[in-house]
Amino acid sequence: MGLPIQSTPTYTCVLPSDGREIKYRPFLVKEQKILTIARESEDQKQIFSAVKDLLEAVTTPPIVCNDLAVIDLEYLFLKVRAVSVGETSKVNTTCDVIDCNGSVELTVNLNDIDVVGDTKDDTVMINDSIGIVLSAPAVKNVEGLDGGEADALTLIIKSIKQVFDGDELYEAAEMSTKDMTEFVESLTFPQLQLLTEYFDSLPKLSHEVEGKCNICDSTTKRTLEGINSFF
C-alpha cells in the first residue's frame, strides 16, 4: 500500500491587468527545488523560466504564462509564494551611511505589496493626426531582454497593437517586422519619449520597506519593485 498523498488547498486571486479570477494551489517541495536551483544560478532567463513553469503547474486550469501581462505574472507569483512558504520575505541591502560597511536586513510582508500605477489610456498621439495604440508588455515579449537601448525599441515594437493616421488604421499584426521597425526608428526623440512615458506609468509591484543597520543602527529605506526584489 502506497503512502498517503495529501490534498492541497485552493486559493483564488484577481489579476490586476485583465481582471481574470485565477485558481491556484501552493507549490510543493519538488517544485520549490526548481525555484531554488534557478535562484542560486543567478541566471535571469533560468529564473524567469522556472517561475513560468511553476505558475502553469499550480493553476487550474493551467494558465499560459507567455500570454500574461508581466504585472499579472509577478502578482500571481507573489500570491502563490505567500501561501506556499510564508507571507514574509527577507532582502539584504547595504547601509546608507557613508563609510559604514554594515548590512541591513529588510523584512517584506508580501501581502502588503501594492500594485501601483493605472494606465487607462492606451493611445499615444505622436502628432496631431498620428496615434499609436499600445498594450501592456506580455511575458513572451520581455523574456530574454536585458533592458538595453535596442531591447527597449524591440519591446515598443512588440507592444504596438495599431497605428492610425487620421482615418487610416494599420493593424500591427498585419504588418511585417521590418515595416514596424522602420516606423519606430523614424520617430523623433520627443515622440519616443511619449511612448516611454506610457511604459513607465504601467502598473507595477512596489513596496517601501525599512530596516536597521547591523553596525551603526541607522535606518535604511528601500523601495522594492519587480519580481526579483521579492523572489
C-alpha positions as CSV (number, residue, x, y, z in Angstrom):
1,M,0.0,0.0,0.0
2,G,1.4,3.4,-1.0
3,L,1.9,6.3,1.4
4,P,-0.9,8.8,1.6
5,I,-0.6,11.9,-0.6
6,Q,-2.4,14.8,1.0
7,S,-4.5,17.2,-1.0
8,T,-3.6,20.9,-1.2
9,P,-5.9,23.8,-0.5
10,T,-7.1,26.0,-3.4
11,Y,-7.0,29.8,-3.4
12,T,-8.2,32.5,-5.9
13,C,-6.9,35.9,-6.9
14,V,-7.9,38.5,-9.5
15,L,-5.2,39.5,-11.9
16,P,-4.6,43.3,-11.8
17,S,-4.3,43.8,-15.6
18,D,-7.2,41.9,-17.1
19,G,-9.4,41.2,-14.1
20,R,-9.5,37.4,-14.5
21,E,-10.0,35.3,-11.5
22,I,-7.3,32.6,-11.2
23,K,-7.4,29.5,-9.0
24,Y,-4.1,28.2,-7.7
25,R,-2.6,25.9,-5.1
26,P,0.6,26.2,-3.0
27,F,3.7,24.8,-4.7
28,L,5.1,21.6,-3.4
29,V,8.6,20.7,-2.2
30,K,9.6,19.2,-5.5
31,E,8.5,22.4,-7.2
32,Q,10.3,24.6,-4.7
33,K,13.6,22.8,-5.6
34,I,13.3,24.1,-9.1
35,L,12.9,27.6,-7.9
36,T,15.9,27.3,-5.5
37,I,18.2,26.0,-8.2
38,A,17.1,28.8,-10.5
39,R,17.7,31.4,-7.9
40,E,21.1,30.1,-7.0
41,S,22.1,30.1,-10.6
42,E,21.6,33.9,-10.7
43,D,20.6,33.4,-14.4
44,Q,17.7,35.7,-15.1
45,K,16.5,33.6,-18.0
46,Q,16.5,30.4,-15.9
47,I,14.7,32.2,-13.1
48,F,12.0,33.5,-15.5
49,S,11.6,30.1,-17.0
50,A,11.2,28.5,-13.5
51,V,8.6,31.0,-12.5
52,K,6.6,30.3,-15.6
53,D,6.8,26.5,-15.2
54,L,5.7,26.8,-11.6
55,L,2.7,29.0,-12.2
56,E,1.5,26.8,-15.1
57,A,1.8,23.8,-12.7
58,V,-0.1,25.3,-9.8
59,T,-3.1,27.0,-11.6
60,T,-6.4,25.4,-12.5
61,P,-6.9,25.4,-15.4
62,P,-3.2,25.9,-16.2
63,I,-2.6,29.4,-17.4
64,V,-0.4,30.2,-20.4
65,C,2.2,32.4,-18.9
66,N,3.6,33.7,-22.2
67,D,0.3,35.4,-22.9
68,L,0.1,37.2,-19.5
69,A,1.0,40.8,-18.9
70,V,4.2,41.0,-16.9
71,I,2.4,42.6,-14.0
72,D,0.0,39.7,-13.8
73,L,2.7,37.1,-13.8
74,E,4.6,39.0,-11.0
75,Y,1.4,39.5,-8.9
76,L,0.3,35.8,-9.3
77,F,3.8,34.6,-8.3
78,L,3.7,36.7,-5.1
79,K,0.3,35.3,-4.2
80,V,1.4,31.7,-4.8
81,R,4.7,32.2,-2.9
82,A,2.8,33.7,0.1
83,V,0.6,30.7,0.6
84,S,3.4,28.2,-0.1
85,V,6.4,29.3,2.1
86,G,5.0,32.2,4.1
87,E,3.9,35.8,3.9
88,T,7.3,37.3,4.6
89,S,10.4,37.6,2.6
90,K,13.8,38.9,3.7
91,V,16.0,41.1,1.5
92,N,19.6,42.2,2.3
93,T,20.9,45.5,1.4
94,T,23.8,47.9,2.3
95,C,23.7,50.7,4.9
96,D,23.1,54.2,3.5
97,V,25.5,55.9,5.9
98,I,28.7,56.9,4.2
99,D,31.8,54.9,5.3
100,C,29.6,52.4,7.1
101,N,30.2,48.8,5.9
102,G,27.1,47.5,7.6
103,S,24.3,45.5,6.1
104,V,20.5,45.8,6.6
105,E,18.0,43.0,6.6
106,L,14.7,44.1,5.2
107,T,11.6,42.1,6.1
108,V,8.8,42.3,3.5
109,N,5.3,41.3,4.1
110,L,4.2,40.0,0.7
111,N,0.5,40.8,1.5
112,D,1.4,44.5,1.9
113,I,2.9,44.9,-1.6
114,D,0.8,47.1,-3.7
115,V,0.2,47.3,-7.5
116,V,0.9,51.0,-8.3
117,G,0.2,52.8,-11.5
118,D,-3.0,52.9,-13.5
119,T,-2.7,53.5,-17.2
120,K,-6.3,53.7,-18.6
121,D,-5.4,55.4,-21.9
122,D,-3.5,53.1,-24.2
123,T,-3.4,55.6,-27.1
124,V,-0.4,57.8,-27.5
125,M,-0.7,60.7,-30.0
126,I,2.7,61.4,-31.5
127,N,1.4,64.4,-33.5
128,D,-1.9,66.0,-34.4
129,S,-3.0,63.1,-36.7
130,I,-0.9,60.0,-36.0
131,G,-1.6,57.9,-32.9
132,I,-0.3,54.6,-31.6
133,V,-2.4,52.1,-29.7
134,L,-0.2,50.1,-27.2
135,S,-0.7,47.1,-24.9
136,A,1.0,46.2,-21.7
137,P,4.1,44.1,-22.4
138,A,3.4,40.4,-22.5
139,V,5.7,37.9,-20.9
140,K,6.6,36.4,-24.3
141,N,7.8,39.8,-25.4
142,V,10.1,40.6,-22.5
143,E,11.7,37.3,-21.9
144,G,15.3,37.4,-22.9
145,L,15.5,41.2,-23.0
146,D,18.2,42.8,-20.8
147,G,17.0,46.4,-20.8
148,G,19.4,47.9,-23.3
149,E,18.5,50.5,-25.8
150,A,18.0,48.0,-28.6
151,D,15.8,45.9,-26.4
152,A,13.7,48.9,-25.4
153,L,12.9,49.6,-29.1
154,T,12.1,45.9,-29.6
155,L,9.7,46.0,-26.6
156,I,8.0,49.0,-28.1
157,I,7.6,47.4,-31.5
158,K,6.1,44.2,-30.0
159,S,3.7,46.2,-27.8
160,I,2.1,48.2,-30.6
161,K,-1.4,47.0,-31.5
162,Q,-2.4,49.6,-34.0
163,V,-1.2,52.8,-35.7
164,F,-3.6,55.3,-37.2
165,D,-3.2,58.4,-39.3
166,G,-6.5,60.3,-39.4
167,D,-9.0,57.8,-40.8
168,E,-6.3,55.3,-41.9
169,L,-5.9,52.3,-39.5
170,Y,-3.0,49.9,-39.6
171,E,-3.1,46.7,-37.6
172,A,0.4,45.8,-36.3
173,A,-0.4,42.1,-36.6
174,E,-0.8,42.6,-40.3
175,M,2.5,44.5,-40.8
176,S,5.9,43.0,-41.2
177,T,8.6,43.3,-38.5
178,K,10.6,45.3,-41.0
179,D,7.8,47.8,-41.5
180,M,7.2,48.2,-37.8
181,T,10.9,48.6,-37.1
182,E,11.2,51.3,-39.7
183,F,8.2,53.1,-38.3
184,V,9.5,53.2,-34.7
185,E,13.0,54.1,-35.9
186,S,11.6,57.1,-37.8
187,L,10.2,58.7,-34.6
188,T,11.8,61.8,-33.2
189,F,13.3,61.6,-29.7
190,P,10.4,63.6,-28.2
191,Q,7.9,61.2,-29.8
192,L,9.8,58.2,-28.5
193,Q,9.8,59.8,-25.0
194,L,5.9,59.9,-25.2
195,L,5.9,56.1,-25.7
196,T,8.5,55.6,-22.9
197,E,6.3,57.5,-20.5
198,Y,3.4,55.1,-21.3
199,F,5.5,52.2,-20.2
200,D,6.8,54.0,-17.1
201,S,3.3,54.6,-16.0
202,L,2.1,51.0,-16.3
203,P,1.0,49.2,-13.1
204,K,3.9,47.5,-11.3
205,L,4.7,45.9,-7.9
206,S,6.1,48.4,-5.5
207,H,6.7,48.5,-1.7
208,E,8.7,50.7,0.6
209,V,10.4,48.9,3.5
210,E,12.9,49.9,6.1
211,G,15.4,48.2,8.4
212,K,18.2,48.9,10.9
213,C,21.9,48.6,10.1
214,N,23.7,45.8,12.0
215,I,26.6,48.1,12.7
216,C,25.6,51.7,13.2
217,D,21.9,51.1,13.9
218,S,20.8,53.8,11.4
219,T,17.6,53.3,9.4
220,T,17.8,52.5,5.7
221,K,14.7,52.7,3.4
222,R,14.3,51.0,0.1
223,T,11.5,51.0,-2.5
224,L,11.4,47.4,-3.9
225,E,10.0,46.9,-7.4
226,G,9.6,43.9,-9.7
227,I,9.6,40.2,-9.1
228,N,13.4,39.9,-8.5
229,S,13.1,42.1,-5.4
230,F,10.6,39.6,-3.8
231,F,11.9,36.4,-5.2
